[in-house]
């Protein structure tokens, strides 16, 4: 009998079992692949939703100046500093024009202690002797600013540091606050009299991120003045016609009835804020006065947010919920941010 006409032997039980096993394995692989695809979709969908939620804010703020005052605990925590730099670079890459203004309270305190100089505050402002002013200038321009510029430039050649002295960016005279109706000498603390935005605008036009130390040149003598960073950020925001001012701090925002309640006021008008100012703690006064000045000077919104929260800038500016306290002009009654 030829091979062509030889009958095919029937399948054995072993062959049938192998086929069934192969089919089962194929089905299991298909199920695993489907489950993996579903998992990827479930992971990716929230990211897509976040981007969709951010779209109106990206559109609204595109090409607009955003002034960010960097301070508080975020300045000494390595993870928070890195997150802050990422947020600022994200703003720039998303089409906004961020300007960073920084203080350096924790670092200044540490250096003053190291040199045996006493740290003292009056009316919420640092008493700045000539010796303390040397420390302030060195720490802000030589240490804090350099570190911030370095963190931002890890993401590309973006950041350029300057102080209020440079190109007459910030000019000030000696500030003499009143405490209980009496003038008090707090040394080399400046009250801003003029802002020149030329250098900042040139940097922004070149796609850079200006990082500004809150030191001012004198308007009437040869001294250099320490300027409260909240006040400096507000003055720069108003002079630049910024869309928004963001002030990072170590609290969630402005509390409605502190210390009796930890409820945060999410939104208030400049008139409502003005009524609250006399009862605020001294540390919050420069921040909220800065917000008031900025919005009265034409800035669309001013926000005080919790710098202890990673990516708080993005959470505030690009999400519906937001965090912190937002100050708006009296004439605005809508809920848009």
C-alpha positions in Angstrom: 0.0 0.0 0.0 1.4 3.4 -1.0 1.9 6.2 1.5 -0.8 8.2 -0.3 -3.5 5.6 0.4 -2.3 4.7 3.9 -5.1 5.5 6.4 -4.4 8.3 8.9 -4.2 6.9 12.4 -6.8 8.3 14.9 -5.6 11.0 17.4 -4.5 9.7 20.6 -5.6 10.9 24.0 -2.2 12.6 24.6 -2.6 14.6 21.4 -6.1 15.8 22.3 -4.9 16.9 25.7 -2.0 18.9 24.2 -4.4 20.7 21.8 -6.7 21.5 24.7 -3.8 22.8 26.8 -2.6 25.0 23.9 -6.1 26.4 23.5 -6.4 27.1 27.2 -3.0 28.8 27.1 -4.0 30.9 24.2 -7.2 31.9 25.9 -5.4 32.8 29.1 -2.9 34.9 27.2 -5.7 36.7 25.4 -7.4 37.4 28.8 -4.2 38.6 30.3 -3.6 40.9 27.4 -7.1 42.3 27.6 -6.7 42.8 31.4 -3.4 44.6 30.8 -5.0 46.9 28.2 -7.9 47.7 30.5 -5.4 48.5 33.3 -3.5 50.8 31.0 -6.7 52.5 30.0 -7.7 52.9 33.7 -4.3 54.4 34.5 -4.2 56.7 31.4 -7.8 57.9 31.7 -7.3 60.0 34.8 -4.2 61.6 33.2 -6.3 62.5 30.2 -9.0 63.9 32.4 -6.5 66.1 34.2 -5.2 67.5 30.9 -8.8 68.1 29.7 -9.5 69.9 33.0 -6.4 72.0 32.6 -7.3 73.0 29.0 -9.4 76.1 29.9 -6.7 77.4 32.2 -3.9 76.8 29.7 -6.0 78.7 27.1 -6.8 81.5 29.4 -3.2 82.0 30.7 -1.4 81.4 27.5 1.2 84.2 27.0 0.3 85.8 30.3 2.7 86.7 33.1 2.4 84.8 36.3 4.4 86.1 39.3 5.2 83.5 41.9 6.6 84.4 45.3 8.7 81.5 46.6 9.1 81.2 50.4 8.3 79.3 53.6 9.0 75.6 54.2 9.2 74.9 50.5 12.6 76.7 50.5 14.3 74.2 52.8 12.7 70.9 51.8 14.6 69.3 49.0 11.5 67.5 47.5 9.4 70.6 47.7 12.1 72.7 46.0 12.4 70.2 43.2 8.6 70.1 42.8 8.5 73.9 42.7 11.1 74.1 40.0 9.1 71.5 37.9 5.9 73.5 38.3 7.6 76.8 37.2 9.2 75.1 34.2 5.8 73.5 33.3 4.2 76.9 33.4 6.8 78.2 31.0 6.5 75.2 28.6 2.7 75.5 28.7 3.0 79.0 27.2 2.9 81.1 30.4 5.5 83.6 31.4 6.5 82.9 35.0 8.5 85.3 37.1 9.9 84.1 40.4 10.4 86.4 43.4 12.0 84.9 46.5 12.8 85.7 50.0 15.0 83.5 52.2 13.8 83.8 55.8 15.0 80.4 57.0 18.4 80.7 55.4 18.9 84.2 56.6 18.0 83.2 60.2 20.5 80.3 60.1 23.3 82.6 58.8 22.5 85.3 61.3 22.6 82.7 64.1 25.9 81.4 62.8 27.4 84.9 62.9 25.9 85.7 66.3 23.5 88.3 65.1 20.0 88.5 66.7 16.9 88.0 64.5 14.1 90.3 65.4 10.8 91.1 63.8 8.5 94.2 64.2 5.2 94.7 62.4 5.9 91.4 60.6 9.2 92.7 59.1 12.8 91.8 59.8 14.7 94.4 61.8 17.8 94.8 59.5 20.9 96.4 60.9 23.8 97.3 58.5 25.5 94.1 59.6 22.3 92.1 59.1 21.9 93.7 55.7 25.2 92.3 54.6 24.0 88.8 55.6 20.7 89.3 53.9 22.3 90.4 50.6 24.8 87.6 50.6 22.3 84.9 51.4 19.6 86.0 49.0 21.7 86.9 46.0 24.6 84.5 46.6 22.9 81.4 47.9 19.2 81.2 47.6 19.0 82.7 44.1 21.8 80.6 42.9 20.2 77.4 44.1 16.8 78.3 42.5 18.4 79.2 39.2 20.3 75.9 39.3 17.2 73.8 40.0 15.3 75.5 37.2 18.1 75.1 34.7 18.2 71.4 35.3 15.3 71.4 32.8 17.1 73.6 30.2 18.8 77.0 29.9 15.8 78.9 31.2 16.4 80.8 34.4 18.4 84.0 34.9 19.0 85.5 38.4 18.9 89.2 39.3 18.2 91.4 42.3 16.1 94.5 42.7 19.4 96.4 42.4 20.0 95.3 38.9 18.9 97.7 36.2 17.0 99.7 38.9 14.4 96.9 38.9 13.3 97.8 42.5 13.9 101.2 44.1 13.1 101.9 47.7 13.4 104.4 50.6 13.7 103.6 54.3 10.5 102.1 55.7 9.3 103.3 59.1 6.2 101.4 60.2 3.8 102.5 62.9 3.3 100.3 66.0 0.5 101.4 68.3 0.6 104.7 66.5 4.3 105.3 67.0 7.0 105.2 64.3 9.5 102.4 64.8 13.0 102.2 63.3 13.6 98.8 61.8 16.9 99.6 60.0 17.6 98.8 56.4 14.1 97.8 55.4 12.9 99.4 52.3 9.5 100.8 51.1 9.2 100.4 47.4 8.9 103.7 45.5 9.5 102.6 41.9 9.6 99.5 39.7 11.5 99.3 36.3 10.4 96.2 34.4 12.7 96.6 31.5 15.2 93.9 32.3 12.4 91.5 33.3 10.5 92.1 30.1 13.6 91.6 28.0 14.2 88.2 29.7 10.6 87.1 29.2 10.7 88.1 25.6 13.8 85.9 25.2 11.9 82.9 26.7 13.7 83.1 30.1 12.5 82.7 33.6 13.6 85.7 35.8 14.5 84.8 39.4 14.5 88.0 41.5 16.0 88.5 44.9 14.0 91.0 47.1 16.7 93.6 47.5 16.3 97.2 46.4 18.5 100.1 45.5 18.0 103.3 47.5 16.2 106.2 46.0 17.8 108.8 48.2 21.1 107.5 49.7 23.8 105.0 48.9 22.3 102.1 50.9 20.8 98.8 49.8 17.5 97.9 51.4 15.9 94.6 52.4 12.4 94.5 50.9 9.8 92.1 52.1 9.5 89.5 49.3 5.7 89.4 49.5 5.6 93.2 49.0 8.2 93.0 46.2 6.3 90.2 44.4 3.0 92.2 44.5 4.7 95.4 43.2 6.3 93.5 40.4 3.1 91.7 39.5 1.2 95.1 39.3 4.0 96.7 37.2 4.2 93.8 34.8 0.4 93.7 34.4 0.5 90.0 35.5 -2.5 87.7 35.1 -2.0 86.4 38.6 0.2 86.6 41.7 0.8 83.4 43.7 2.3 83.6 47.2 3.6 80.3 48.6 3.4 80.1 52.4 3.4 77.6 55.3 -0.4 77.6 55.9 -3.3 76.4 53.8 -4.5 79.9 53.0 -6.3 82.6 54.9 -8.3 81.2 57.8 -11.8 82.4 58.5 -11.5 82.6 62.3 -8.0 81.6 63.3 -7.2 80.1 65.9 -10.8 79.1 66.6 -11.3 77.5 63.3 -9.1 76.0 60.5 -11.6 76.7 57.8 -9.9 78.3 54.8 -11.5 81.2 52.9 -11.4 80.0 49.3 -12.3 83.3 47.7 -12.8 86.9 48.7 -12.9 90.4 47.2 -10.4 93.2 47.9 -13.0 95.0 50.0 -13.7 91.9 52.1 -9.9 91.4 52.6 -9.5 95.1 53.6 -11.9 94.6 56.4 -10.1 91.5 57.7 -6.6 93.1 57.6 -6.6 94.7 61.1 -7.3 91.3 62.7 -4.7 89.2 60.9 -1.6 87.8 62.4 1.6 89.8 61.8 3.1 87.1 59.6 0.1 87.1 57.2 -0.3 90.9 57.0 2.5 91.5 54.3 1.2 88.6 52.3 -2.4 89.7 52.3 -1.5 93.4 51.9 0.6 92.3 48.9 -2.5 90.5 47.4 -4.6 93.6 48.0 -2.0 95.9 46.3 -1.6 93.6 43.4 -5.3 93.2 42.6 -5.9 96.9 43.1 -3.0 97.5 40.8 -4.7 95.5 37.9 -3.6 91.9 38.6 -6.6 89.7 37.8 -6.2 87.4 40.8 -3.9 87.0 43.8 -3.6 83.7 45.5 -2.1 82.5 48.8 -1.4 78.8 48.7 0.2 76.1 50.8 3.8 75.7 49.7 4.1 72.5 51.9 2.0 70.7 49.3 4.0 69.3 46.3 3.0 70.9 43.0 0.7 73.3 44.8 1.1 75.8 41.9 -0.3 73.4 39.3 -3.0 72.3 41.7 -4.1 75.9 42.1 -3.9 77.3 38.6 -4.9 74.3 36.5 -7.6 72.4 38.4 -11.2 73.2 39.1 -10.9 72.7 42.9 -7.7 74.7 43.5 -6.2 75.2 46.9 -5.6 78.1 49.1 -7.2 81.6 49.1 -7.9 83.7 46.0 -8.4 87.4 46.1 -10.3 89.0 43.2 -11.5 92.6 42.3 -14.8 93.8 43.7 -16.4 93.9 40.4 -15.9 90.2 39.7 -18.7 88.0 40.9 -18.2 84.9 38.8 -16.5 81.8 40.0 -14.0 81.6 37.1 -10.4 81.5 38.1 
